[in-house]
Amino acid sequence: MDIKGYKSNRIRISRRELIRYLESLGYTFERQSKTKHEIYKHKATNRCIPVSITKGRDVSPGIVSAILKETGTTRMDLIKFLHRL
C-alpha cells in the first residue's frame, strides 16, 4: 500500500522525522551516549530507543523497522504520521 510515495515495506525517513515520531509516542530525549547516538526514553514504559546522530543522511529501512518493532507500532502508523506532517 502506498501513501504519497511511501512503500509499506521500505521506509526511509530523515532523522528529524524519526525523532518527531518518537516524541509523538511519548519518548523524550534522555541523554547522548559516548558514541554517536542519542537515547530517547518513554516515561511510562521505561523503554530506551537509541537514535544515531547522522546529519544529512536518512535512517535506513532496517533501522526504521527495528525501532518500530521496539516501540510496538506498525509501518502504517508511521506512514500516517508522516502524511500529517
C-alpha positions in Angstrom: 0.0 0.0 0.0 1.3 3.4 -0.9 0.5 6.7 0.7 2.2 9.6 -1.1 5.2 7.6 -2.2 5.9 5.6 0.9 6.0 1.9 0.2 4.8 0.0 3.2 7.7 -2.4 3.2 10.7 0.0 2.8 10.6 3.3 4.6 13.5 5.8 4.5 12.9 8.8 6.6 15.1 11.6 8.0 16.5 11.5 11.5 14.4 14.6 12.4 11.2 12.9 11.2 12.0 9.8 13.3 12.6 11.9 16.4 9.3 13.7 15.8 7.5 10.4 15.6 9.1 9.1 18.8 8.2 12.3 20.6 4.6 11.9 19.4 4.6 8.5 21.0 5.7 9.9 24.3 9.5 9.4 24.1 11.7 12.2 25.4 15.4 12.9 25.0 17.2 11.3 27.9 20.9 11.7 27.1 23.7 11.3 24.5 25.7 8.2 24.7 29.5 8.2 24.4 29.2 7.2 20.8 27.2 8.9 18.1 23.7 8.1 19.5 21.0 10.0 21.3 18.9 8.0 23.8 15.1 8.6 23.9 13.2 7.2 26.8 9.5 6.5 27.3 8.5 7.6 30.8 5.6 5.1 31.2 7.4 2.0 29.9 11.0 3.0 30.7 12.0 1.7 27.2 15.0 3.3 25.7 15.5 3.8 21.9 18.9 4.8 20.5 18.9 7.1 17.5 22.1 7.5 15.5 23.4 11.0 15.0 23.8 11.1 11.3 23.4 14.6 9.9 22.3 14.9 6.3 21.6 11.1 5.9 18.3 9.2 6.0 17.7 6.4 8.5 17.9 3.1 6.7 14.8 0.9 6.4 16.3 -1.8 8.6 16.8 0.6 11.5 13.3 2.1 11.0 11.8 -1.4 11.1 13.8 -2.3 14.3 12.6 1.0 16.0 9.0 0.3 15.0 9.3 -3.2 16.5 10.7 -1.8 19.7 8.0 0.8 20.0 5.2 -1.7 19.2 3.9 0.3 16.3 3.4 -0.5 12.6 4.7 0.9 9.4 1.3 2.2 8.6 1.2 4.1 11.8 4.5 5.8 10.8 3.2 6.5 7.3 0.1 8.1 8.6 2.1 10.2 10.9 4.4 11.3 8.1 1.4 12.1 5.9 0.1 14.5 8.5 3.4 16.5 8.5 
